[in-house]
Amino acid sequence: MLPLILAITIVHVVSDGPPLFDFSLFGLLPLSRVGLEAGLLVAFRLAAMGIALIMFSMTTDPSDWGMAMYLSGLSYKVAFMFAFVMRFFPLLQEELIVIRNALTACAYHAIGSRNPVTFLVGVGVSIMPLDLGALRRIQDTALATELRGFNSAEAQGVRRTVFRDIRLRAADYSVMIASFVLLAGVTVLSIQLGSFPSIPTPWLVFLGVLVLLFGIVAWRISHTISHSGSTSQPRA
């Protein structure tokens, strides 16, 4: 996350307006104080979301997450897609380690270099084999799921049977309630202290339209899957 935080902060510092610092970059480009605050604000918000995603992916089994979504009423194909995406991240990391070891065996040490320029060059060299390996792994997974009858339950109009039954326990409900109480308390405290971020009206409209579009797309995907499952049922 550090390169991302640094890049966002630098862009805001050199592009935002006054008030400016007493010195400038190479005597030509003025540096903005407002840009420093805005850049750090945006960068650390992204870092918070990234850290939360890392914590979730490192503590939650993608299979359990997908099964929980399926048992909550989501289509199995959509739940499998989300679980496969979460499982795909460590597979990409494993593929990148294999590529790094291969390049190191060929006396090319750019991936493990501490020089950022050399490291970026090594990443550029590794992108093509990484993409090809990812496509090959996706094709193998798609072929394996089809050979195992991935669509047989929907085609025959029966409900899938699951090996593990995932249910919420008392500790899960307690954590959910405590999280909601903590979120409500932090929101009320930030409003009383005047530190609650104000969202401009155009951004609210944009977010509303975005949520509406996501809802339409999700409904369309679910409708298409259910329609294809019903039309493919065998007739007597």
TORSEKOL-565177 format. One line per 5 residues: number of its first residue (from 1); their letters; for each residue x, y, z of N, C-alpha, C. Coordinates in nm, 4 decimals, always signed. Example, Ala and Ser with C-alpha at 12.3 -4.5 7.8 and 13.67 -1.06 7.14 Angstrom:
<kelums>
1	AS	+1.3190/-0.5690/+0.7800/+1.2300/-0.4500/+0.7800/+1.3200/-0.3300/+0.7800 | +1.2850/-0.2250/+0.7080/+1.3670/-0.1060/+0.7140/+1.2900/+0.0030/+0.7870;
</kelums>
This chain:
<kelums>
1	MLPLI	+0.0810/-0.1221/+0.0000/+0.0000/+0.0000/+0.0000/+0.0841/+0.1268/+0.0000 | +0.2108/+0.1183/+0.0419/+0.2931/+0.2387/+0.0522/+0.3166/+0.3076/-0.0830 | +0.3477/+0.2351/-0.1917/+0.3626/+0.3057/-0.3209/+0.2346/+0.3754/-0.3647 | +0.1184/+0.3134/-0.3380/-0.0080/+0.3768/-0.3753/-0.0321/+0.5031/-0.2940 | -0.0070/+0.4988/-0.1630/-0.0238/+0.6179/-0.0788/+0.0697/+0.7293/-0.1242;
6	LAITI	+0.1944/+0.6948/-0.1525/+0.2924/+0.7949/-0.1946/+0.2554/+0.8574/-0.3283 | +0.2105/+0.7764/-0.4230/+0.1762/+0.8286/-0.5554/+0.0564/+0.9227/-0.5485 | -0.0483/+0.8841/-0.4747/-0.1673/+0.9700/-0.4638/-0.1328/+1.1012/-0.3951 | -0.0520/+1.0949/-0.2896/-0.0141/+1.2175/-0.2182/+0.0675/+1.3106/-0.3071 | +0.1619/+1.2573/-0.3824/+0.2455/+1.3410/-0.4692/+0.1619/+1.4082/-0.5772;
11	VHVVS	+0.0669/+1.3342/-0.6343/-0.0183/+1.3926/-0.7385/-0.0974/+1.5102/-0.6836 | -0.1525/+1.4970/-0.5630/-0.2288/+1.6079/-0.5045/-0.1378/+1.7246/-0.4670 | -0.0193/+1.6944/-0.4166/+0.0706/+1.8018/-0.3736/+0.1146/+1.8884/-0.4916 | +0.1408/+1.8274/-0.6052/+0.1913/+1.9041/-0.7198/+0.0805/+1.9573/-0.8091 | -0.0458/+1.9158/-0.7868/-0.1524/+1.9593/-0.8774/-0.2554/+2.0497/-0.8125;
16	DGPPL	-0.2713/+2.0458/-0.6797/-0.3697/+2.1318/-0.6147/-0.3175/+2.2745/-0.6023 | -0.4090/+2.3645/-0.5681/-0.3750/+2.5062/-0.5648/-0.3304/+2.5558/-0.4289 | -0.3231/+2.6891/-0.4115/-0.2760/+2.7500/-0.2871/-0.3743/+2.7237/-0.1741 | -0.3254/+2.7459/-0.0473/-0.1936/+2.7985/-0.0075/-0.0806/+2.7005/-0.0346 | +0.0360/+2.7560/-0.0697/+0.1504/+2.6771/-0.1100/+0.2574/+2.6804/-0.0015;
21	FDFSL	+0.3504/+2.5856/-0.0100/+0.4661/+2.5860/+0.0789/+0.5642/+2.6955/+0.0363 | +0.6582/+2.7259/+0.1250/+0.7560/+2.8303/+0.0959/+0.8576/+2.7889/-0.0093 | +0.8674/+2.6614/-0.0389/+0.9620/+2.6141/-0.1399/+0.8834/+2.5390/-0.2479 | +0.9482/+2.5177/-0.3595/+0.8863/+2.4496/-0.4724/+0.9785/+2.3391/-0.5217 | +0.9253/+2.2520/-0.6040/+0.9997/+2.1388/-0.6561/+1.0926/+2.1859/-0.7667;
26	FGLLP	+1.2223/+2.1763/-0.7434/+1.3264/+2.2201/-0.8373/+1.3120/+2.3683/-0.8744 | +1.2467/+2.4448/-0.7874/+1.2285/+2.5857/-0.8144/+1.1287/+2.6173/-0.9239 | +1.0587/+2.5180/-0.9751/+0.9663/+2.5393/-1.0871/+0.8218/+2.5070/-1.0503 | +0.8002/+2.3969/-0.9790/+0.6648/+2.3503/-0.9518/+0.6295/+2.3768/-0.8059 | +0.5323/+2.4640/-0.7765/+0.4952/+2.4918/-0.6372/+0.4242/+2.3719/-0.5750;
31	LSRVG	+0.4472/+2.3541/-0.4460/+0.3882/+2.2429/-0.3727/+0.2751/+2.2944/-0.2842 | +0.1615/+2.2261/-0.2880/+0.0402/+2.2733/-0.2222/+0.0250/+2.2115/-0.0840 | -0.0082/+2.2958/+0.0136/-0.0392/+2.2453/+0.1472/-0.1752/+2.1765/+0.1493 | -0.2719/+2.2357/+0.0783/-0.4044/+2.1739/+0.0706/-0.3960/+2.0387/+0.0005 | -0.3094/+2.0311/-0.1015/-0.2930/+1.9056/-0.1716/-0.2344/+1.7964/-0.0842;
36	LEAGL	-0.1439/+1.8357/+0.0090/-0.0865/+1.7375/+0.1007/-0.1944/+1.6775/+0.1902 | -0.2802/+1.7620/+0.2437/-0.3872/+1.7122/+0.3300/-0.4873/+1.6283/+0.2505 | -0.5263/+1.6778/+0.1321/-0.6229/+1.6035/+0.0515/-0.5648/+1.4711/+0.0036 | -0.4381/+1.4719/-0.0375/-0.3761/+1.3487/-0.0834/-0.3647/+1.2444/+0.0258 | -0.3232/+1.2874/+0.1454/-0.3143/+1.1926/+0.2573/-0.4518/+1.1405/+0.2966;
41	LVAFR	-0.5535/+1.2274/+0.2891/-0.6889/+1.1845/+0.3242/-0.7377/+1.0752/+0.2298 | -0.7236/+1.0985/+0.0986/-0.7680/+0.9988/+0.0008/-0.6829/+0.8723/+0.0099 | -0.5511/+0.8903/+0.0254/-0.4617/+0.7754/+0.0277/-0.4885/+0.6844/+0.1468 | -0.5092/+0.7427/+0.2637/-0.5315/+0.6588/+0.3811/-0.6713/+0.5983/+0.3820 | -0.7662/+0.6617/+0.3156/-0.8968/+0.5967/+0.3001/-0.8841/+0.4718/+0.2143;
46	LAAMG	-0.8107/+0.4829/+0.1032/-0.7870/+0.3654/+0.0206/-0.7070/+0.2597/+0.0960 | -0.6108/+0.3039/+0.1760/-0.5321/+0.2084/+0.2545/-0.6193/+0.1361/+0.3566 | -0.7142/+0.2080/+0.4170/-0.8043/+0.1441/+0.5129/-0.8889/+0.0369/+0.4449 | -0.9413/+0.0682/+0.3246/-1.0188/-0.0323/+0.2522/-0.9315/-0.1498/+0.2106 | -0.8074/-0.1211/+0.1680/-0.7178/-0.2292/+0.1291/-0.6810/-0.3193/+0.2456;
51	IALIM	-0.6545/-0.2591/+0.3618/-0.6210/-0.3395/+0.4794/-0.7404/-0.4238/+0.5226 | -0.8619/-0.3653/+0.5145/-0.9811/-0.4431/+0.5493/-0.9989/-0.5615/+0.4544 | -0.9748/-0.5403/+0.3246/-0.9848/-0.6503/+0.2282/-0.8791/-0.7572/+0.2543 | -0.7573/-0.7141/+0.2890/-0.6518/-0.8113/+0.3191/-0.6868/-0.8926/+0.4437 | -0.7378/-0.8256/+0.5473/-0.7774/-0.8971/+0.6687/-0.8888/-0.9974/+0.6392;
56	FSMTT	-0.9842/-0.9563/+0.5559/-1.0943/-1.0471/+0.5224/-1.0455/-1.1670/+0.4429 | -0.9600/-1.1425/+0.3431/-0.9131/-1.2515/+0.2581/-0.8195/-1.3466/+0.3313 | -0.7482/-1.2983/+0.4337/-0.6542/-1.3831/+0.5066/-0.7189/-1.4578/+0.6225 | -0.8403/-1.4220/+0.6596/-0.9065/-1.4868/+0.7728/-1.0320/-1.5627/+0.7339 | -1.0766/-1.5506/+0.6104/-1.2011/-1.6141/+0.5669/-1.1732/-1.7067/+0.4499;
61	DPSDW	-1.2190/-1.8300/+0.4605/-1.2048/-1.9260/+0.3519/-1.3005/-1.8872/+0.2394 | -1.2520/-1.8716/+0.1154/-1.3428/-1.8348/+0.0053/-1.4559/-1.9349/-0.0140 | -1.4308/-2.0636/+0.0118/-1.5371/-2.1634/-0.0025/-1.6485/-2.1398/+0.0999 | -1.6101/-2.1062/+0.2235/-1.7110/-2.0767/+0.3253/-1.7899/-1.9518/+0.2897 | -1.7206/-1.8514/+0.2360/-1.7894/-1.7274/+0.1976/-1.8884/-1.7538/+0.0845;
66	GMAMY	-1.8447/-1.8277/-0.0174/-1.9356/-1.8593/-0.1265/-2.0528/-1.9440/-0.0824 | -2.0297/-2.0419/+0.0052/-2.1380/-2.1248/+0.0544/-2.2352/-2.0437/+0.1387 | -2.1845/-1.9489/+0.2163/-2.2723/-1.8632/+0.2964/-2.3611/-1.7777/+0.2064 | -2.3048/-1.7244/+0.0971/-2.3862/-1.6460/+0.0042/-2.4916/-1.7329/-0.0638 | -2.4553/-1.8576/-0.0967/-2.5517/-1.9461/-0.1616/-2.6653/-1.9833/-0.0664;
71	LSGLS	-2.6317/-2.0140/+0.0583/-2.7353/-2.0506/+0.1550/-2.8217/-1.9313/+0.1948 | -2.7713/-1.8098/+0.1737/-2.8526/-1.6910/+0.2035/-2.9515/-1.6581/+0.0924 | -2.9508/-1.7327/-0.0182/-3.0468/-1.7113/-0.1259/-2.9879/-1.6652/-0.2568 | -2.8581/-1.6383/-0.2623/-2.7946/-1.5940/-0.3862/-2.7776/-1.7127/-0.4804 | -2.7792/-1.6843/-0.6106/-2.7610/-1.7904/-0.7086/-2.6255/-1.8581/-0.6896;
76	YKVAF	-2.6222/-1.9885/-0.7117/-2.4988/-2.0626/-0.6891/-2.3885/-2.0157/-0.7834 | -2.4232/-1.9832/-0.9067/-2.3222/-1.9392/-1.0029/-2.2595/-1.8073/-0.9595 | -2.3425/-1.7150/-0.9107/-2.2899/-1.5862/-0.8649/-2.2043/-1.6055/-0.7395 | -2.2504/-1.6880/-0.6455/-2.1727/-1.7145/-0.5244/-2.0406/-1.7824/-0.5584 | -2.0431/-1.8766/-0.6535/-1.9201/-1.9430/-0.6944/-1.8242/-1.8449/-0.7610;
81	MFAFV	-1.8793/-1.7491/-0.8367/-1.7946/-1.6497/-0.9028/-1.7213/-1.5643/-0.7999 | -1.7915/-1.5180/-0.6961/-1.7270/-1.4373/-0.5929/-1.6219/-1.5191/-0.5167 | -1.6550/-1.6432/-0.4831/-1.5594/-1.7263/-0.4100/-1.4371/-1.7573/-0.4953 | -1.4581/-1.7788/-0.6243/-1.3444/-1.8088/-0.7123/-1.2539/-1.6875/-0.7283 | -1.3135/-1.5679/-0.7335/-1.2326/-1.4458/-0.7442/-1.1465/-1.4282/-0.6200;
86	MRFFP	-1.2040/-1.4511/-0.5007/-1.1265/-1.4385/-0.3787/-1.0162/-1.5440/-0.3716 | -1.0425/-1.6634/-0.4231/-0.9406/-1.7678/-0.4232/-0.8348/-1.7420/-0.5302 | -0.8668/-1.6587/-0.6280/-0.7754/-1.6365/-0.7393/-0.6588/-1.5460/-0.7002 | -0.6773/-1.4582/-0.6011/-0.5701/-1.3670/-0.5607/-0.4470/-1.4410/-0.5092 | -0.4597/-1.5343/-0.4133/-0.3389/-1.6079/-0.3717/-0.2808/-1.6940/-0.4830;
91	LLQEE	-0.3641/-1.7408/-0.5766/-0.3105/-1.8159/-0.6893/-0.2241/-1.7285/-0.7791 | -0.2665/-1.6036/-0.7983/-0.1836/-1.5108/-0.8759/-0.0524/-1.4814/-0.8045 | -0.0591/-1.4671/-0.6724/+0.0638/-1.4444/-0.5962/+0.1578/-1.5643/-0.6067 | +0.1007/-1.6837/-0.6017/+0.1825/-1.8040/-0.6174/+0.2441/-1.8101/-0.7570 | +0.1662/-1.7714/-0.8584/+0.2189/-1.7713/-0.9953/+0.3313/-1.6698/-1.0105;
96	LIVIR	+0.3166/-1.5530/-0.9450/+0.4209/-1.4514/-0.9520/+0.5493/-1.4989/-0.8836 | +0.5365/-1.5754/-0.7741/+0.6551/-1.6292/-0.7073/+0.7270/-1.7285/-0.7978 | +0.6496/-1.8096/-0.8707/+0.7108/-1.9046/-0.9640/+0.7858/-1.8298/-1.0746 | +0.7258/-1.7226/-1.1261/+0.7920/-1.6430/-1.2305/+0.9178/-1.5770/-1.1760 | +0.9119/-1.5266/-1.0530/+1.0292/-1.4636/-0.9927/+1.1424/-1.5638/-0.9750;
101	NALTA	+1.1090/-1.6836/-0.9300/+1.2124/-1.7853/-0.9145/+1.2735/-1.8239/-1.0489 | +1.1899/-1.8300/-1.1532/+1.2419/-1.8630/-1.2860/+1.3345/-1.7535/-1.3381 | +1.2948/-1.6273/-1.3162/+1.3808/-1.5170/-1.3602/+1.5099/-1.5121/-1.2797 | +1.5003/-1.5421/-1.1504/+1.6215/-1.5445/-1.0682/+1.7161/-1.6551/-1.1120 | +1.6611/-1.7693/-1.1516/+1.7454/-1.8781/-1.2018/+1.8150/-1.8406/-1.3317;
106	CAYHA	+1.7553/-1.7477/-1.4064/+1.8174/-1.6973/-1.5306/+1.9026/-1.5740/-1.5056 | +1.9398/-1.5499/-1.3782/+2.0260/-1.4369/-1.3400/+1.9600/-1.3023/-1.3674 | +1.8250/-1.2974/-1.3548/+1.7533/-1.1712/-1.3701/+1.6855/-1.1418/-1.2368 | +1.7433/-1.0471/-1.1605/+1.7007/-1.0221/-1.0227/+1.6169/-0.8951/-1.0094 | +1.5421/-0.8583/-1.1132/+1.4669/-0.7331/-1.1079/+1.3490/-0.7412/-1.0108;
111	IGSRN	+1.2839/-0.8584/-1.0017/+1.1661/-0.8692/-0.9164/+1.2018/-0.8496/-0.7694 | +1.3167/-0.9005/-0.7255/+1.3562/-0.8866/-0.5863/+1.4414/-0.7652/-0.5573 | +1.4554/-0.6755/-0.6545/+1.5405/-0.5583/-0.6358/+1.4727/-0.4550/-0.5466 | +1.5522/-0.3824/-0.4683/+1.5000/-0.2747/-0.3849/+1.4954/-0.1417/-0.4588 | +1.5538/-0.1367/-0.5763/+1.5449/-0.0172/-0.6593/+1.4061/-0.0117/-0.7212;
116	PVTFL	+1.3259/+0.0929/-0.6957/+1.1878/+0.0944/-0.7473/+1.1814/+0.0925/-0.8989 | +1.2747/+0.1594/-0.9658/+1.2731/+0.1602/-1.1127/+1.3007/+0.0205/-1.1668 | +1.4037/-0.0452/-1.1129/+1.4342/-0.1823/-1.1557/+1.3207/-0.2776/-1.1233 | +1.2576/-0.2575/-1.0080/+1.1461/-0.3439/-0.9695/+1.0289/-0.3277/-1.0657 | +0.9969/-0.2036/-1.1041/+0.8870/-0.1809/-1.1977/+0.9168/-0.2425/-1.3340;
121	VGVGV	+1.0426/-0.2348/-1.3775/+1.0805/-0.2998/-1.5032/+1.0608/-0.4513/-1.4936 | +1.0973/-0.5094/-1.3796/+1.0770/-0.6523/-1.3612/+0.9300/-0.6907/-1.3582 | +0.8468/-0.6044/-1.2986/+0.7026/-0.6305/-1.2987/+0.6478/-0.6271/-1.4411 | +0.6957/-0.5295/-1.5221/+0.6531/-0.5244/-1.6611/+0.6920/-0.6482/-1.7396 | +0.8094/-0.7017/-1.7091/+0.8522/-0.8251/-1.7759/+0.7666/-0.9436/-1.7327;
126	SIMPL	+0.7192/-0.9427/-1.6086/+0.6444/-1.0572/-1.5550/+0.4966/-1.0522/-1.5896 | +0.4463/-0.9401/-1.6417/+0.3026/-0.9278/-1.6654/+0.2548/-1.0283/-1.7689 | +0.3281/-1.0414/-1.8810/+0.2823/-1.1296/-1.9882/+0.2746/-1.2757/-1.9438 | +0.3802/-1.3355/-1.8863/+0.3636/-1.4745/-1.8397/+0.2618/-1.4895/-1.7288 | +0.2454/-1.3842/-1.6452/+0.1448/-1.3911/-1.5392/+0.0044/-1.3954/-1.5984;
131	DLGAL	-0.0216/-1.3123/-1.6997/-0.1529/-1.3124/-1.7649/-0.1791/-1.4439/-1.8369 | -0.0779/-1.4946/-1.9060/-0.0960/-1.6216/-1.9761/-0.1208/-1.7366/-1.8784 | -0.0485/-1.7373/-1.7665/-0.0728/-1.8398/-1.6657/-0.2107/-1.8285/-1.6039 | -0.2582/-1.7045/-1.5828/-0.3923/-1.6854/-1.5270/-0.4999/-1.7338/-1.6244 | -0.4837/-1.7025/-1.7531/-0.5801/-1.7498/-1.8523/-0.5807/-1.9027/-1.8613;
136	RRIQD	-0.4628/-1.9632/-1.8554/-0.4571/-2.1092/-1.8593/-0.5244/-2.1701/-1.7366 | -0.5041/-2.1094/-1.6205/-0.5666/-2.1618/-1.4987/-0.7185/-2.1446/-1.5047 | -0.7658/-2.0328/-1.5594/-0.9100/-2.0104/-1.5721/-0.9717/-2.1127/-1.6668 | -0.9071/-2.1398/-1.7792/-0.9586/-2.2388/-1.8729/-0.9622/-2.3780/-1.8109 | -0.8592/-2.4136/-1.7359/-0.8582/-2.5444/-1.6692/-0.9707/-2.5544/-1.5663;
141	TALAT	-0.9935/-2.4466/-1.4921/-1.1007/-2.4475/-1.3925/-1.2371/-2.4581/-1.4584 | -1.2569/-2.3830/-1.5677/-1.3847/-2.3898/-1.6392/-1.4100/-2.5293/-1.6958 | -1.3062/-2.5916/-1.7512/-1.3205/-2.7275/-1.8048/-1.3500/-2.8279/-1.6929 | -1.2814/-2.8127/-1.5788/-1.3044/-2.9045/-1.4668/-1.4462/-2.8913/-1.4119 | -1.4983/-2.7690/-1.4016/-1.6345/-2.7507/-1.3505/-1.7380/-2.8078/-1.4469;
146	ELRGF	-1.7163/-2.7923/-1.5770/-1.8110/-2.8477/-1.6733/-1.8083/-3.0001/-1.6735 | -1.6892/-3.0599/-1.6609/-1.6796/-3.2056/-1.6586/-1.7418/-3.2646/-1.5326 | -1.7480/-3.1868/-1.4274/-1.8099/-3.2341/-1.3027/-1.9572/-3.1970/-1.2921 | -2.0169/-3.1516/-1.4002/-2.1595/-3.1220/-1.3996/-2.1951/-2.9978/-1.3220 | -2.1268/-2.8875/-1.3512/-2.1502/-2.7642/-1.2756/-2.2937/-2.7149/-1.2929;
151	NSAEA	-2.3514/-2.7333/-1.4112/-2.4846/-2.6793/-1.4401/-2.5934/-2.7859/-1.4324 | -2.5611/-2.9032/-1.3808/-2.6591/-3.0125/-1.3818/-2.7780/-2.9844/-1.2905 | -2.7535/-2.9230/-1.1745/-2.8642/-2.8965/-1.0811/-2.9644/-2.7998/-1.1411 | -2.9165/-2.6900/-1.2026/-3.0069/-2.5952/-1.2644/-3.0755/-2.6555/-1.3865 | -3.0034/-2.7391/-1.4611/-3.0622/-2.7994/-1.5808/-3.1733/-2.8975/-1.5462;
156	QGVRR	-3.1602/-2.9682/-1.4344/-3.2609/-3.0647/-1.3940/-3.3653/-3.0068/-1.3000 | -3.3483/-2.8812/-1.2608/-3.4466/-2.8161/-1.1754/-3.4487/-2.8661/-1.0330 | -3.3353/-2.9094/-0.9798/-3.3275/-2.9581/-0.8423/-3.2341/-2.8675/-0.7627 | -3.2485/-2.8718/-0.6309/-3.1636/-2.7909/-0.5441/-3.0349/-2.8662/-0.5144 | -2.9275/-2.7932/-0.5109/-2.7979/-2.8539/-0.4858/-2.7887/-2.9037/-0.3417;
161	TVFRD	-2.7150/-3.0106/-0.3237/-2.6841/-3.0606/-0.1904/-2.5436/-3.0139/-0.1526 | -2.5270/-2.9704/-0.0301/-2.4000/-2.9153/+0.0160/-2.3401/-3.0097/+0.1194 | -2.2073/-3.0145/+0.1195/-2.1367/-3.1032/+0.2126/-2.1336/-3.0450/+0.3531 | -2.1152/-2.9138/+0.3612/-2.1085/-2.8471/+0.4907/-2.2258/-2.7513/+0.5057 | -2.2871/-2.7533/+0.6211/-2.3992/-2.6647/+0.6508/-2.3468/-2.5484/+0.7344;
166	IRLRA	-2.3507/-2.4300/+0.6786/-2.2997/-2.3109/+0.7465/-2.4165/-2.2355/+0.8082 | -2.4110/-2.2128/+0.9364/-2.5159/-2.1398/+1.0079/-2.4529/-2.0376/+1.1009 | -2.5277/-1.9305/+1.1266/-2.4820/-1.8281/+1.2199/-2.4983/-1.8782/+1.3630 | -2.3930/-1.8569/+1.4430/-2.3961/-1.8963/+1.5828/-2.4216/-1.7740/+1.6702 | -2.4297/-1.7978/+1.7995/-2.4543/-1.6870/+1.8922/-2.3383/-1.5879/+1.8902;
171	ADYSV	-2.2149/-1.6385/+1.8779/-2.0996/-1.5493/+1.8714/-2.1038/-1.4628/+1.7457 | -2.1529/-1.5175/+1.6346/-2.1637/-1.4384/+1.5115/-2.2641/-1.3247/+1.5270 | -2.3797/-1.3555/+1.5856/-2.4781/-1.2494/+1.6093/-2.4228/-1.1439/+1.7049 | -2.3463/-1.1860/+1.8039/-2.2889/-1.0899/+1.8985/-2.1902/-0.9960/+1.8286 | -2.1051/-1.0519/+1.7415/-2.0089/-0.9689/+1.6692/-2.0809/-0.8723/+1.5756;
176	MIASF	-2.1870/-0.9187/+1.5094/-2.2631/-0.8309/+1.4193/-2.3279/-0.7162/+1.4957 | -2.3897/-0.7480/+1.6096/-2.4545/-0.6423/+1.6882/-2.3512/-0.5439/+1.7419 | -2.2375/-0.5953/+1.7924/-2.1329/-0.5066/+1.8431/-2.0761/-0.4181/+1.7317 | -2.0631/-0.4712/+1.6120/-2.0119/-0.3913/+1.5007/-2.1078/-0.2794/+1.4644 | -2.2371/-0.3099/+1.4585/-2.3358/-0.2061/+1.4273/-2.3411/-0.0994/+1.5367;
181	VLLAG	-2.3315/-0.1419/+1.6618/-2.3319/-0.0448/+1.7721/-2.2078/+0.0437/+1.7642 | -2.0910/-0.0153/+1.7366/-1.9684/+0.0623/+1.7246/-1.9759/+0.1599/+1.6078 | -2.0293/+0.1154/+1.4948/-2.0427/+0.2039/+1.3795/-2.1369/+0.3202/+1.4090 | -2.2494/+0.2908/+1.4747/-2.3428/+0.3979/+1.5098/-2.2803/+0.4961/+1.6090 | -2.2045/+0.4427/+1.7073/-2.1401/+0.5311/+1.8037/-2.0354/+0.6200/+1.7404;
186	VTVLS	-1.9539/+0.5652/+1.6507/-1.8518/+0.6458/+1.5831/-1.9163/+0.7513/+1.4942 | -2.0263/+0.7164/+1.4278/-2.0957/+0.8135/+1.3415/-2.1532/+0.9282/+1.4234 | -2.2203/+0.8963/+1.5348/-2.2769/+1.0013/+1.6198/-2.1673/+1.0894/+1.6773 | -2.0562/+1.0297/+1.7209/-1.9461/+1.1078/+1.7770/-1.8831/+1.1989/+1.6723 | -1.8657/+1.1499/+1.5506/-1.8065/+1.2342/+1.4457/-1.8999/+1.3485/+1.4073;
191	IQLGS	-2.0316/+1.3243/+1.4112/-2.1260/+1.4324/+1.3810/-2.1223/+1.5377/+1.4904 | -2.1167/+1.4968/+1.6173/-2.1114/+1.5929/+1.7279/-1.9823/+1.6736/+1.7268 | -1.8711/+1.6104/+1.6882/-1.7428/+1.6814/+1.6836/-1.7251/+1.7622/+1.5558 | -1.8160/+1.7475/+1.4614/-1.8056/+1.8207/+1.3363/-1.7043/+1.7649/+1.2392 | -1.6604/+1.6423/+1.2598/-1.5613/+1.5822/+1.1708/-1.6214/+1.4845/+1.0714;
196	FPSIP	-1.7545/+1.4768/+1.0679/-1.8182/+1.3859/+0.9722/-1.8020/+1.4427/+0.8313 | -1.7508/+1.3632/+0.7379/-1.7255/+1.4182/+0.6029/-1.8549/+1.4557/+0.5324 | -1.8538/+1.5722/+0.4733/-1.9692/+1.6190/+0.3964/-1.9535/+1.5771/+0.2504 | -2.0530/+1.5094/+0.1984/-2.0493/+1.4597/+0.0615/-2.1266/+1.5562/-0.0269 | -2.0646/+1.6102/-0.1319/-2.1365/+1.7034/-0.2205/-2.2565/+1.6357/-0.2866;
201	TPWLV	-2.3548/+1.7181/-0.3229/-2.4769/+1.6667/-0.3850/-2.4500/+1.5925/-0.5156 | -2.3624/+1.6435/-0.6042/-2.3358/+1.5653/-0.7276/-2.2814/+1.4257/-0.6999 | -2.1987/+1.4122/-0.5951/-2.1475/+1.2794/-0.5620/-2.2588/+1.1897/-0.5097 | -2.3519/+1.2452/-0.4328/-2.4651/+1.1659/-0.3858/-2.5512/+1.1175/-0.5017 | -2.5747/+1.2069/-0.5997/-2.6514/+1.1669/-0.7180/-2.5781/+1.0577/-0.7956;
206	FLGVL	-2.4473/+1.0765/-0.8109/-2.3679/+0.9771/-0.8832/-2.3705/+0.8415/-0.8121 | -2.3544/+0.8423/-0.6789/-2.3578/+0.7170/-0.6042/-2.4949/+0.6513/-0.6117 | -2.6013/+0.7344/-0.6081/-2.7360/+0.6792/-0.6206/-2.7585/+0.6122/-0.7555 | -2.7140/+0.6795/-0.8625/-2.7268/+0.6207/-0.9962/-2.6426/+0.4935/-1.0079 | -2.5236/+0.4955/-0.9465/-2.4369/+0.3777/-0.9515/-2.4998/+0.2590/-0.8787;
211	VLLFG	-2.5577/+0.2844/-0.7615/-2.6253/+0.1774/-0.6883/-2.7441/+0.1238/-0.7680 | -2.8183/+0.2139/-0.8326/-2.9316/+0.1708/-0.9145/-2.8856/+0.0833/-1.0308 | -2.7779/+0.1226/-1.0969/-2.7259/+0.0428/-1.2083/-2.6772/-0.0932/-1.1620 | -2.6062/-0.0971/-1.0480/-2.5620/-0.2255/-0.9942/-2.6808/-0.3146/-0.9593 | -2.7864/-0.2545/-0.9051/-2.9060/-0.3330/-0.8745/-2.9711/-0.3895/-0.9992;
216	IVAWR	-2.9779/-0.3086/-1.1052/-3.0365/-0.3559/-1.2308/-2.9527/-0.4687/-1.2909 | -2.8210/-0.4517/-1.2883/-2.7327/-0.5556/-1.3428/-2.7445/-0.6846/-1.2616 | -2.7481/-0.6721/-1.1276/-2.7615/-0.7922/-1.0442/-2.8946/-0.8623/-1.0688 | -3.0023/-0.7833/-1.0812/-3.1325/-0.8440/-1.1097/-3.1332/-0.9112/-1.2458 | -3.0688/-0.8471/-1.3438/-3.0660/-0.9048/-1.4783/-2.9874/-1.0360/-1.4800;
221	ISHTI	-2.8755/-1.0394/-1.4094/-2.7962/-1.1630/-1.4034/-2.8753/-1.2743/-1.3353 | -2.9388/-1.2421/-1.2223/-3.0176/-1.3424/-1.1518/-3.1358/-1.3902/-1.2358 | -3.2014/-1.2969/-1.3055/-3.3149/-1.3342/-1.3901/-3.2709/-1.4214/-1.5065 | -3.1572/-1.3878/-1.5662/-3.1061/-1.4670/-1.6782/-3.0690/-1.6077/-1.6345 | -3.0037/-1.6191/-1.5169/-2.9646/-1.7514/-1.4678/-3.0861/-1.8359/-1.4353;
226	SHSGS	-3.1844/-1.7767/-1.3672/-3.3040/-1.8530/-1.3318/-3.3847/-1.8903/-1.4563 | -3.3883/-1.8001/-1.5566/-3.4620/-1.8295/-1.6793/-3.3940/-1.9407/-1.7598 | -3.2608/-1.9341/-1.7662/-3.1882/-2.0388/-1.8397/-3.2014/-2.1743/-1.7698 | -3.2065/-2.1733/-1.6352/-3.2251/-2.2987/-1.5627/-3.3619/-2.3581/-1.5822 | -3.4663/-2.2699/-1.5903/-3.6021/-2.3207/-1.6078/-3.6280/-2.3697/-1.7500;
231	TSQPR	-3.5698/-2.3035/-1.8499/-3.5919/-2.3435/-1.9890/-3.5134/-2.4686/-2.0259 | -3.4064/-2.4993/-1.9519/-3.3268/-2.6167/-1.9833/-3.3718/-2.7421/-1.9112 | -3.4844/-2.7353/-1.8371/-3.5344/-2.8545/-1.7677/-3.5879/-2.9554/-1.8689 | -3.5654/-3.0843/-1.8472/-3.6164/-3.1849/-1.9404/-3.7688/-3.1937/-1.9343 | -3.8304/-3.2065/-2.0486/-3.9755/-3.2149/-2.0580/-4.0184/-3.3603/-2.0724;
236	A	-4.1348/-3.3891/-2.0148/-4.1860/-3.5259/-2.0222/-4.2459/-3.5531/-2.1597;
</kelums>
